[in-house]
Amino acid sequence: MYTQERTAMANLVVGGPVAVNSYDNAIVAALVENRPVMLVHAFNGGYLRPAELKEESHDKGVKLATALDPATKEAQGHLWYITPAGFFGQRPLYLLESAAGQVSPPPAGTAAADNGRGDDGAPKPRRRRITVHQEAPKSTADTVQVGLPGKVGDKWRGRNGAPEDTQLWVVTVTPWGGITFVPITHPDTILGFKDHAVTADSEVRVTYNWGGDFTGTVINTFYPRLPSEWNVPYHHVFT
């Protein structure tokens, strides 16, 4: 079940002795190169997209879409950045940021720009992130929203003075080549779907991870796909 191939990418894995296969360039591109990818569901082939694509929307969630319509494609609603965001012990953490509704970086020289610069010194773009409700998954309310840190509702903002703890995720590469997402605020849960129904327009929820480990199950597994690979089966070996 576990691959015997070990690569330099193995430090990305937190759920067990599973190395990232060197041929899976979409996982590498998403986690290391910070290229936007489609998050294609393992069960029905749908993809994650924000329920609302506009940049001024901060109180809507995420859904599973099965048709890539022109409006979504033009707005880049099918693309996500899995952005490095530090460590939780030995586990690297990531932000799940939508390419839809990306806000241009502040002008150079302003205080806002100085507070949000990347390693290369350039202002970082402001992207809406998937944020987890503080009371997920027990709350009956929507458990995820897509919005900027300061603009999501109060229950989606960081607790204990940490402004972003509700937006940090453990990203795990599974033995079967997919990835799962575990919020650090609720480590016994996993990114899944309302009522576990994986159908068109299913609402994304944080659900209990009955599997008990960080790799989850097929129903909670996504395959990163570069946009050019949308029509290629997820199990295809890329060279």
C-alpha positions as CSV (number, residue, x, y, z in Angstrom):
1,M,0.0,0.0,0.0
2,Y,2.8,2.4,0.8
3,T,5.2,3.3,-2.0
4,Q,8.8,2.3,-1.6
5,E,10.0,5.3,-3.5
6,R,11.5,8.0,-1.3
7,T,12.1,11.4,-2.6
8,A,13.1,14.8,-1.3
9,M,9.4,15.6,-1.1
10,A,8.8,13.2,1.7
11,N,9.0,16.0,4.3
12,L,5.6,17.2,3.0
13,V,4.0,14.1,4.4
14,V,2.5,14.0,7.8
15,G,0.3,11.0,7.8
16,G,2.7,8.1,7.4
17,P,5.6,6.7,5.5
18,V,4.3,7.9,2.1
19,A,6.6,9.7,-0.3
20,V,5.3,12.0,-3.0
21,N,5.9,10.2,-6.3
22,S,8.2,12.3,-8.4
23,Y,5.9,12.0,-11.4
24,D,3.0,13.6,-9.7
25,N,3.9,17.1,-10.8
26,A,0.6,18.6,-9.7
27,I,1.2,17.8,-6.0
28,V,4.7,19.2,-6.3
29,A,3.5,22.3,-8.2
30,A,0.8,22.9,-5.6
31,L,2.9,22.4,-2.4
32,V,6.3,23.7,-3.5
33,E,6.0,25.9,-6.5
34,N,2.8,27.5,-5.2
35,R,1.1,27.1,-8.6
36,P,-2.7,27.1,-8.6
37,V,-4.3,23.7,-9.1
38,M,-7.8,22.2,-9.4
39,L,-8.8,20.1,-6.5
40,V,-10.7,17.3,-8.1
41,H,-12.7,14.9,-5.9
42,A,-11.6,11.3,-5.9
43,F,-15.2,10.0,-5.9
44,N,-17.1,11.7,-8.6
45,G,-14.6,13.8,-10.5
46,G,-16.1,17.2,-9.5
47,Y,-13.9,20.1,-8.4
48,L,-14.0,22.5,-5.5
49,R,-15.0,26.1,-6.2
50,P,-16.1,29.0,-4.0
51,A,-19.9,29.3,-3.8
52,E,-19.4,33.0,-4.7
53,L,-16.6,34.1,-7.1
54,K,-16.6,37.9,-6.5
55,E,-13.7,39.4,-4.5
56,E,-16.1,41.3,-2.2
57,S,-17.8,38.1,-1.0
58,H,-16.5,36.9,2.4
59,D,-19.4,35.1,3.9
60,K,-20.0,32.2,1.4
61,G,-18.7,28.7,1.5
62,V,-17.3,26.2,-1.0
63,K,-19.2,23.7,-3.2
64,L,-18.4,20.8,-5.5
65,A,-19.1,21.5,-9.1
66,T,-19.2,18.9,-11.9
67,A,-19.3,21.3,-14.9
68,L,-16.6,23.8,-15.7
69,D,-18.7,26.7,-17.1
70,P,-17.1,29.6,-18.9
71,A,-17.9,32.1,-16.1
72,T,-16.1,30.0,-13.5
73,K,-13.1,29.4,-15.8
74,E,-12.8,33.1,-16.7
75,A,-12.9,34.1,-13.0
76,Q,-10.5,31.3,-12.1
77,G,-13.0,29.9,-9.7
78,H,-11.7,26.4,-10.4
79,L,-8.2,27.1,-9.2
80,W,-6.7,27.1,-5.7
81,Y,-3.4,28.0,-4.2
82,I,-2.1,25.7,-1.4
83,T,0.2,28.3,0.2
84,P,2.9,27.4,2.8
85,A,2.1,29.0,6.2
86,G,4.7,27.8,8.7
87,F,4.7,24.7,10.9
88,F,2.7,23.0,13.7
89,G,5.4,21.0,15.4
90,Q,7.0,19.0,12.6
91,R,3.9,19.3,10.4
92,P,4.0,22.0,7.6
93,L,0.8,24.1,7.5
94,Y,-0.9,25.6,4.5
95,L,-3.6,28.1,3.5
96,L,-6.2,27.1,0.9
97,E,-6.6,30.2,-1.1
98,S,-8.9,30.8,-4.0
99,A,-7.6,32.3,-7.3
100,A,-11.1,33.8,-7.8
101,G,-11.5,37.3,-6.5
102,Q,-7.8,37.9,-5.9
103,V,-7.2,41.4,-4.7
104,S,-4.3,43.4,-6.2
105,P,-1.4,44.0,-3.7
106,P,-1.2,47.4,-2.1
107,P,1.0,50.0,-3.8
108,A,4.7,49.8,-2.9
109,G,5.8,52.0,-0.1
110,T,2.5,51.9,1.8
111,A,2.2,50.4,5.3
112,A,-0.1,47.7,4.0
113,A,2.4,46.6,1.4
114,D,5.2,46.6,4.0
115,N,3.2,44.2,6.2
116,G,2.5,41.7,3.4
117,R,5.7,41.2,1.5
118,G,6.9,37.9,0.1
119,D,10.4,36.4,0.2
120,D,11.3,38.3,-2.9
121,G,10.3,41.6,-1.4
122,A,7.3,42.1,-3.7
123,P,3.9,42.7,-2.1
124,K,1.9,39.5,-1.7
125,P,-1.5,39.3,-3.4
126,R,-4.4,39.2,-1.1
127,R,-6.4,36.0,-1.7
128,R,-9.6,34.8,0.0
129,R,-8.9,31.7,2.1
130,I,-11.0,28.8,3.2
131,T,-11.7,29.6,6.9
132,V,-13.2,27.1,9.4
133,H,-15.9,28.0,11.9
134,Q,-14.7,28.0,15.5
135,E,-17.4,25.5,16.5
136,A,-17.1,23.2,13.6
137,P,-18.2,20.5,13.1
138,K,-20.8,20.5,15.9
139,S,-22.3,23.8,14.7
140,T,-25.3,23.5,12.5
141,A,-24.1,26.6,10.6
142,D,-21.9,26.5,7.5
143,T,-18.6,25.3,8.7
144,V,-16.4,26.9,6.1
145,Q,-16.3,30.3,4.4
146,V,-14.0,31.8,1.7
147,G,-12.8,35.3,2.7
148,L,-10.0,37.5,3.8
149,P,-8.9,37.2,7.4
150,G,-10.3,40.5,8.6
151,K,-13.6,40.3,6.6
152,V,-15.0,36.9,7.5
153,G,-17.5,36.7,10.4
154,D,-16.4,36.8,14.0
155,K,-16.8,33.0,14.5
156,W,-14.4,32.5,11.6
157,R,-11.6,34.6,12.9
158,G,-8.6,33.3,14.9
159,R,-9.0,32.5,18.5
160,N,-6.7,33.4,21.4
161,G,-5.2,36.3,19.6
162,A,-4.0,34.2,16.6
163,P,-5.6,35.9,13.6
164,E,-5.2,33.0,11.2
165,D,-5.5,29.8,13.2
166,T,-8.9,29.1,11.7
167,Q,-7.3,29.2,8.3
168,L,-4.4,26.8,8.8
169,W,-4.5,23.3,7.4
170,V,-2.4,20.1,7.6
171,V,-2.1,18.9,4.0
172,T,-1.5,15.1,3.8
173,V,-0.5,13.1,0.8
174,T,-2.4,9.8,0.9
175,P,-1.0,6.4,-0.1
176,W,-3.2,6.5,-3.2
177,G,-1.8,9.7,-4.6
178,G,-4.4,12.2,-3.4
179,I,-4.4,14.8,-0.6
180,T,-6.6,15.5,2.3
181,F,-7.1,18.6,4.5
182,V,-7.2,18.7,8.3
183,P,-7.9,22.0,10.1
184,I,-5.5,22.6,13.0
185,T,-8.3,24.0,15.1
186,H,-10.2,20.7,14.8
187,P,-7.7,17.9,14.3
188,D,-10.3,15.1,14.7
189,T,-12.1,16.4,11.6
190,I,-11.4,16.6,7.9
191,L,-12.6,18.6,4.9
192,G,-15.6,16.7,3.6
193,F,-19.2,17.3,2.5
194,K,-22.6,18.0,4.1
195,D,-24.3,14.8,5.0
196,H,-21.4,13.0,3.3
197,A,-23.2,13.5,0.0
198,V,-20.7,13.8,-2.8
199,T,-23.0,15.1,-5.6
200,A,-23.1,18.1,-7.9
201,D,-23.3,21.3,-5.8
202,S,-22.6,19.5,-2.6
203,E,-21.7,21.9,0.2
204,V,-18.3,21.6,1.7
205,R,-18.2,21.0,5.4
206,V,-15.7,20.1,8.1
207,T,-16.8,16.6,9.1
208,Y,-15.6,14.1,11.7
209,N,-12.8,12.0,10.4
210,W,-14.1,8.5,11.3
211,G,-10.9,7.0,9.8
212,G,-9.0,8.3,12.8
213,D,-5.8,9.2,10.9
214,F,-4.6,12.1,8.7
215,T,-5.0,10.3,5.4
216,G,-8.8,10.2,5.6
217,T,-11.0,8.1,3.2
218,V,-11.7,8.3,-0.5
219,I,-14.8,10.4,0.2
220,N,-12.5,13.0,1.7
221,T,-9.7,12.8,-0.9
222,F,-8.8,15.3,-3.6
223,Y,-6.4,15.0,-6.5
224,P,-4.5,18.2,-7.4
225,R,-4.6,18.8,-11.1
226,L,-2.9,21.5,-13.1
227,P,-5.4,23.2,-15.3
228,S,-4.0,21.7,-18.5
229,E,-4.6,18.2,-17.0
230,W,-8.3,18.7,-16.4
231,N,-9.4,16.2,-19.0
232,V,-6.8,13.6,-17.9
233,P,-7.8,10.8,-15.5
234,Y,-6.4,11.4,-12.0
235,H,-4.6,8.0,-12.1
236,H,-2.7,8.9,-15.2
237,V,1.1,8.9,-14.8
238,F,2.6,12.1,-15.9
239,T,6.1,12.4,-17.4
